[in-house]
Amino acid sequence: MLQKRKAEGQVKGLVTVIKKGGGQIPCEITSAVFTDENGIEKAITTIVDISERILQQNSIDTKKEKIVADNIVLAKSKQKEIDTSKEKIVTDNIILAQAKSDAMLAENNEWIKYIAKTSYDVMWDWNIVTGEIYVGDSIEEVFGYKVQDNTIVFNDFIECLLPEEKDTIEKKILAALASDRKSWKDSYSFKRKDGSVASTASRASIVRDDSGKAIRLIGAIHDISRIQELENKLGEQTTIQNKNESSASGLMNDRKSLLIKKIKNVVEELVHDSNEQLQTNFSAYISKKLDYDYTYLANLFSEGEGIPIRKFIISKKIERVKELIENDELNLTEIALELNYSSVAHLSHQFKIATGFTPSHFKQLNRKRRNTPANV
């Protein structure tokens, strides 16, 4: 249905809805897309329970209230002339009426009034020849107006528009009727009876006689204020969520920084504590000490410090080796044992990579520097 709506502008269909208690009710879905005043494409979807309508259908007098039914027949005859590959813009409830009148309800209009009373769409039919506009009963519920005999004139409609929009909307409608177009749609503000203003969108089909002159405009006004209110509320909730996420992100960064600092402290304490002989490798020791998986700690440290945790450990061990060599209290074998090197060769290799000197050469330079008197 969504694919069809995207291709044709509107869609209709029958579904069976399962109620909370397990019962099933037949429903009809109509959905149509429109473009608001900002050029943003939006959609309006209506789901209607038709079970009562179906049960009552057999007893309905098909000759009653022919005002809308005649319009449907007229719209049907014109609809057959429309190329199905072209834009099929007919208001949702009119299309629904056409489909159901063929399949189930012939030319009866009672079910249309049922829909009109239970939706936020106001159906209307403007007889351009007589100047009268038929409006559905839902106009009272949606906009608060009580309309005698469901009939108004075009000026009544124009007076419900905002002053700054009135001339523009009127010109657009008259221009559409004067053209060869088969449909009209627009978005505008509509004044309610209580003085408040509703955001609306209208879609209608233009019915023309054999000469191409417009004789009827049949469509519906959709009150989209509630949709906009929901969108605004969703926007506010998104803003609050973003703030919360930003705050949570800040707390997460603080925790990561603290954990990196703890990693550094553990490494430095272990390297500089000559009383504790490390009986396992550094990764297992750090993981156990901080109660975190080592892979997580290593990735966290690399991301925060820009170097692998293993290089940081080596740099601290080399610093400690330098200190012990400068103190001249331990030989290289003892220093290697102190810092958990597997051998003196291992220590020497790592020391030369880091400093460019062998430990022995560094020791000689250190002694030479101590024995050289300072210049006065």
Secondary structure, 3 states (H helix, E strand, C coil): CHHHHHHHCEEEEEEEEECCCCCEEEEEEEEEEEECCCCCEEEEEEEEECHHHHHHHCCCCCCCCHHHHHHHHHHHHHHCCCCCCCCCCCCHHHHHHHHHHHHHHCCCCHHHHHHHHCCCEEEEEEECCCCEEEECCHHHHHHCCCCHHHEEEHHHHHHCECHHHHHHHHHHHHHHHHCCCCEEEEEEEEECCCCCEEEEEEEEEEEECCCCCEEEEEEEEEECHHHHHHHHHHHHHHHHHHHHHHHHHHHHHHHHHHHHHHHHHHHHHHHHCCCCCCCCCHHHHHHHHHCCCHHHHHHHHHHHHCCCHHHHHHHHHHHHHHHHHHHCCCCHHHHHHHCCCCCHHHHHHHHHHHHCCCHHHHHHHHHHHHHCCCCC
